Amino acid sequence: MEPEAPARAVTPVRRPEDSDRSLRPTTFDGFVGQTRVVNNLKTWLKAAGAAERPLDHTLFTGPPGLGKTTLATLVSRVLGSTLVMTSGPVIERPADLAGMLTKLRRGDVLFIDEIHRLRTHIEEYLYSAMEDYRIDVSIDEGPYAQSVSLTLQRFTLIGATTRSGLLSKPFRDRFGIQERLVAYGDEDLAEIVRRSAKVLEVEIDEDAANLIAGRSRGTPRVANRFLARLRDVALAAGGPAQGIDKEIAIRGLEMLGVDAQGLDDMDRRILEVLAESPGTPVGLKTLAVATSEEDGTIEDVYEPYLIVRGYVRKTARGRILGPKGYELLGITPPLAPAESGQGKLFS
């Protein structure tokens, strides 16, 4: 069973208190970033409309918090169809899925979040639904059991996953459209922050927006969470007229434990443990014990950002500090064998 992400200010996983539903754009023109993906979707949607056919099944992949659910919502709006939303862990039996599929009308969209967590038999049950628009439903049990084939309306399945490698190849190949979302740049994130501030009816200056963007780990959901908390800091400091300036942004992010690199306390603790033995790989279980955290949580929640940004490197023997990790901690990287003179033994 996958570990639940800890409640961190920088986690891109959606939490109940998030207000991002009201912050989501309602049109593709209002969607900031992911230019290639958005342009591709506009093309596929225009072609589907011209041919008067439903959109091909679509798979969105990429880290959490980048807009996969938002894009699914926008696709449904452009198609003018009903959007039915569910998630992989919720669907436990084929009957659960059959109930949703049989209610879909032509052109409707079924969105499955965390689709990589579908059980294998559920995944296989979708094969005929996606290709032939047909499912088999069992009636009764025991010696009187029989299977009835039901014809489905042509629908569009949109799947969202953060771990596309966990999808079987036959399942993944059934998605005619596959788009990968990537981390946002600071300019796009700053624009998202300014737009969200208008929705939340809070003033924010340019320096504060850029500061939030630079510490949001390339993730709009994290940026919007920071903005919501800094709005509270501004309100506590002097009411709505106070707004969010650079000083309040710095103070609020310090309260959240987020430094200039977007790292929180646990990120820094992981780097400190690795710094205790520079150049020597540290195993995942050793790292988990040293930080008092589950090894699965370290691997799935903390490591991805640290590895992508060059703070940590993952080797066959364990984890070591990356170039940025040494730079951040002010440590000189250990010399390679050739540089230390060891390579001259047999020269």
PEKA-V660511 format. One record per residue. N is the residue number from 1. D_FIRST is the distance of its C-alpha to the first C-alpha in whole Angstrom. Layout:
n;d_first
N;D_FIRST
N;D_FIRST
This chain:
n;d_first
1;0
2;4
3;6
4;9
5;12
6;15
7;18
8;21
9;24
10;23
11;19
12;20
13;17
14;19
15;19
16;21
17;24
18;25
19;28
20;27
21;28
22;31
23;32
24;31
25;34
26;35
27;37
28;36
29;39
30;37
31;34
32;34
33;33
34;31
35;35
36;34
37;32
38;34
39;37
40;35
41;34
42;37
43;39
44;36
45;37
46;41
47;41
48;39
49;41
50;44
51;43
52;42
53;39
54;35
55;33
56;32
57;28
58;26
59;23
60;23
61;21
62;21
63;19
64;18
65;21
66;24
67;25
68;23
69;23
70;27
71;28
72;27
73;29
74;32
75;32
76;32
77;35
78;37
79;36
80;37
81;35
82;32
83;29
84;26
85;23
86;19
87;15
88;13
89;10
90;14
91;15
92;14
93;18
94;20
95;23
96;21
97;21
98;25
99;26
100;25
101;27
102;30
103;31
104;31
105;34
106;36
107;35
108;32
109;28
110;25
111;23
112;19
113;17
114;14
115;15
116;13
117;10
118;12
119;12
120;15
121;17
122;17
123;18
124;20
125;22
126;23
127;25
128;28
129;27
130;27
131;30
132;32
133;31
134;31
135;29
136;29
137;29
138;29
139;31
140;32
141;30
142;32
143;35
144;36
145;33
146;34
147;32
148;34
149;33
150;33
151;34
152;33
153;34
154;34
155;31
156;29
157;25
158;24
159;20
160;19
161;16
162;16
163;15
164;17
165;17
166;14
167;16
168;18
169;22
170;23
171;21
172;22
173;26
174;26
175;26
176;30
177;29
178;27
179;27
180;25
181;26
182;26
183;27
184;30
185;33
186;35
187;37
188;35
189;33
190;36
191;37
192;34
193;35
194;38
195;38
196;35
197;38
198;40
199;38
200;37
201;41
202;41
203;43
204;42
205;44
206;43
207;42
208;40
209;38
210;38
211;37
212;34
213;33
214;33
215;31
216;28
217;26
218;27
219;25
220;27
221;25
222;25
223;29
224;29
225;27
226;30
227;32
228;32
229;31
230;35
231;36
232;36
233;37
234;40
235;41
236;41
237;43
238;46
239;45
240;44
241;47
242;46
243;43
244;41
245;43
246;42
247;43
248;40
249;38
250;38
251;38
252;35
253;33
254;34
255;33
256;29
257;29
258;29
259;32
260;34
261;31
262;29
263;27
264;26
265;26
266;22
267;23
268;27
269;25
270;23
271;27
272;29
273;27
274;27
275;31
276;32
277;32
278;33
279;33
280;31
281;27
282;24
283;21
284;18
285;17
286;21
287;20
288;17
289;20
290;23
291;21
292;19
293;16
294;13
295;13
296;10
297;11
298;15
299;14
300;12
301;15
302;18
303;19
304;19
305;22
306;24
307;24
308;25
309;28
310;29
311;28
312;26
313;26
314;23
315;25
316;24
317;25
318;23
319;24
320;27
321;29
322;30
323;33
324;33
325;31
326;34
327;36
328;34
329;35
330;38
331;38
332;40
333;37
334;38
335;41
336;40
337;42
338;45
339;45
340;45
341;48
342;46
343;46
344;50
345;50
346;51
347;53
